[in-house]
Amino acid sequence: MSGDNRDILKVEGLKAYYQMNYFGVEREVRAVDDITMSVRRNEVYGIAGESSSGKTSFIKVLAAATRPPLRVVAGSAKYAFQSGPIDVAHAGPAEVERVRWKHLSYIMQGSMSVLNPVRRIGRTFRDFAARPLGLSGAAFEKRVVDHLGRLKLPPEVLKAYPHELSGGMRQRVTIGLATVCHPEFIIADEPTTALDVVVQKEVLSLIREIQQQMGSSVVLVTHDMSVHANMADRVGIIYAGRLVEEGPTRQMFFAPKHPYTAHLVASLPRIGDVTQRPALEGRPPNLAEPPQGCRFHPRCPLAVDKCRTEVPPLIEVAPNQRSACWRWQDVKPLVGAGAPAGVTA
Amino acid sequence: MSALLEVGNVSKRFTMGGLLGRKTVDAVRDASFTLHTENPEIFTIIGESGSGKTTLARMILGLEDVSEGEILFHGKRVGRRMSRAERLAFMSHVQPVFQNPFEAFNPLKKIERYLSSTARRFLGTHDRAEIERAMDAALQKVGLSLQEVQGRFPHEMSGGQLQRCAIARALIPNPPLLIADEPVSMVDASLRMSIVNLLKDLRDDFGVSVIYITHDLATAYYISDRLIIMQRGQIVEMGDARTVLDNPEHPYSRLLKASVLSTDDAGDGKLATDPAMVERAGAMVGHPGRLVARRDGRSVRVYEGV
């Protein structure tokens, strides 16, 4: 791993478990199990994974929103902000307060339930941003209106209640809330899942635009691979609490080196193509008792005995591409996508 | 050919507000199409939120009365004013599958209970063996078995499996028509294809027609035979799925197709939608226009003087 100062976030050996104790019975859910990765400055890093794969727990740690029963057991998540470094896995509330919204920001899922329904948008903006920005009155108002203009929202939305806005506008408002302080690092959790295609594309291009204008880094979490294809510079795939593959988007789509990635990519239907698409059978593993060895082996078409007993390490299989699979050399793209020139196969 | 479902010039108007400032909203305007008994097909209704696709489905299910026009199922009128016996008979032929499987099941009750109460109702029997046989047969159709499901609660299954159970429940009375309202939008991408493939198998192997409501053009292209595209309550284009989606003609259909995120140029970061396209599609809203048949079998709404 390159440890130069291009990295804004470095996660090392991060383990975060849900530890519960009901009536004397201890239960441990290993939602994040030994994840090591880094995010560079000015990059969109996509995290993909199905529900209950631990991706939300992972970004909770990244967003410094770890609350019991979720606890960081080992490892670190270090940010190198302009104001100084911070390890959010172990930071106290006061330290987190200093970076929250100003440096580290969060676009939440489900804009309807995020915005307070009985407050006008302007009031929500004031609650959120007035303190980190250190502005008040007309200066604050102007800053917010300017920022809304950038998101192509009229200033009137500040006087509106959330239910008076359409779904796309509400999502733009939440993006506005998250970016009004010009953060260096933005975490976007399923920002477009509830939106339909036309609005989805608008919202995504807006996130991309804002990111490029401000030069911030974005971690984009969604299970929809087609969003990653169009948004992310690099993609990491999380399966059952572990990072199983990571690499530049193009390589991940045209030359995946993990069977799970190959499946995710192959299961996307395309207009103009009616060949039978394979569906992945089985269900995601229960993280309270994950399978031995490679956690994907019960559903994996390539599984051999070694996969059932030994955990594969995340190793570099191609330039900048890492995969945790014993048989990565045998992984072939499942549908003939016709890799364009310039992609290392 | 005899008609399974006839939707004839159906409109739905909702009234909002009280005595003062009363407004009407046309959720569906003048929609017509027919499904036939002989060739089971997957008929897709595409549109963004607010295009009236769910209202149309609710009217077909008899949960909402039509404002104008009529919906006939096997020649009988569908609506909220059916008697109990009529409704039961109707429901044994038309069954819904809903969007979110986690909300469709009662979290405190075992899954089989949901299935067995449907079986008891529609098969009109209290014989346990017979009910179990019907449940198992329906579960087999969706690639599960009663053994796997018995004794389990909804939270013990994945979203994809639950959605399959919901489809199995709908299949218990052996209906010739399923109405699936966004059945895959809440299901994980990796499990999505198993549901979509299942709908396809139901059509091919069991002769079930499916009205598939979605905003996802890619899966629509993948499974459907015919489709209609709705914009603000109006059908703007209808016809054979492949013909329409390969080369959409109406500006709104084009916009929808252009908005589909393609994976062909993965990693290039191309996202911008042509604003002229959005404008052109938006300019059509509110004009009545009329559907004109084209030579390749599709119908497109054209507008005079726009």
Chai-1 contact restraints between the chains, C-beta under 6 A:
chainA,res_idxA,chainB,res_idxB,connection_type,confidence,min_distance_angstrom,max_distance_angstrom,comment,restraint_id
A,E50,B,D188,contact,1.0,0.0,6.0,A-B,restraint_1
A,E50,B,S190,contact,1.0,0.0,6.0,A-B,restraint_2
A,S51,B,D188,contact,1.0,0.0,6.0,A-B,restraint_3
A,D196,B,E48,contact,1.0,0.0,6.0,A-B,restraint_4
A,D196,B,S49,contact,1.0,0.0,6.0,A-B,restraint_5
A,D196,B,H215,contact,1.0,0.0,6.0,A-B,restraint_6
A,V197,B,H215,contact,1.0,0.0,6.0,A-B,restraint_7
A,V197,B,S259,contact,1.0,0.0,6.0,A-B,restraint_8
A,V198,B,E48,contact,1.0,0.0,6.0,A-B,restraint_9
A,V198,B,S259,contact,1.0,0.0,6.0,A-B,restraint_10
A,K201,B,S259,contact,1.0,0.0,6.0,A-B,restraint_11
A,K201,B,T273,contact,1.0,0.0,6.0,A-B,restraint_12
A,L204,B,L271,contact,1.0,0.0,6.0,A-B,restraint_13
A,S205,B,L271,contact,1.0,0.0,6.0,A-B,restraint_14
A,S205,B,A272,contact,1.0,0.0,6.0,A-B,restraint_15
A,R208,B,L271,contact,1.0,0.0,6.0,A-B,restraint_16
A,H223,B,D188,contact,1.0,0.0,6.0,A-B,restraint_17
A,H223,B,A189,contact,1.0,0.0,6.0,A-B,restraint_18
A,D224,B,A189,contact,1.0,0.0,6.0,A-B,restraint_19
A,S226,B,L261,contact,1.0,0.0,6.0,A-B,restraint_20
A,S226,B,T263,contact,1.0,0.0,6.0,A-B,restraint_21
A,A229,B,T263,contact,1.0,0.0,6.0,A-B,restraint_22
A,A229,B,A266,contact,1.0,0.0,6.0,A-B,restraint_23
A,N230,B,L261,contact,1.0,0.0,6.0,A-B,restraint_24
A,N230,B,L271,contact,1.0,0.0,6.0,A-B,restraint_25
A,T249,B,A266,contact,1.0,0.0,6.0,A-B,restraint_26
A,T249,B,G267,contact,1.0,0.0,6.0,A-B,restraint_27
A,R250,B,A266,contact,1.0,0.0,6.0,A-B,restraint_28
A,R250,B,G267,contact,1.0,0.0,6.0,A-B,restraint_29
A,F253,B,T263,contact,1.0,0.0,6.0,A-B,restraint_30
A,F253,B,A266,contact,1.0,0.0,6.0,A-B,restraint_31
A,L264,B,S190,contact,1.0,0.0,6.0,A-B,restraint_32
A,S267,B,M193,contact,1.0,0.0,6.0,A-B,restraint_33
A,L268,B,T263,contact,1.0,0.0,6.0,A-B,restraint_34
A,P269,B,A218,contact,1.0,0.0,6.0,A-B,restraint_35
A,P269,B,T219,contact,1.0,0.0,6.0,A-B,restraint_36
A,P269,B,Y222,contact,1.0,0.0,6.0,A-B,restraint_37
A,R270,B,A218,contact,1.0,0.0,6.0,A-B,restraint_38
A,I271,B,A218,contact,1.0,0.0,6.0,A-B,restraint_39
A,I271,B,Y221,contact,1.0,0.0,6.0,A-B,restraint_40
A,I271,B,L245,contact,1.0,0.0,6.0,A-B,restraint_41
A,R277,B,M193,contact,1.0,0.0,6.0,A-B,restraint_42
A,A279,B,M193,contact,1.0,0.0,6.0,A-B,restraint_43
A,A279,B,S194,contact,1.0,0.0,6.0,A-B,restraint_44
A,A279,B,N197,contact,1.0,0.0,6.0,A-B,restraint_45
A,L280,B,S190,contact,1.0,0.0,6.0,A-B,restraint_46
A,R283,B,S158,contact,1.0,0.0,6.0,A-B,restraint_47
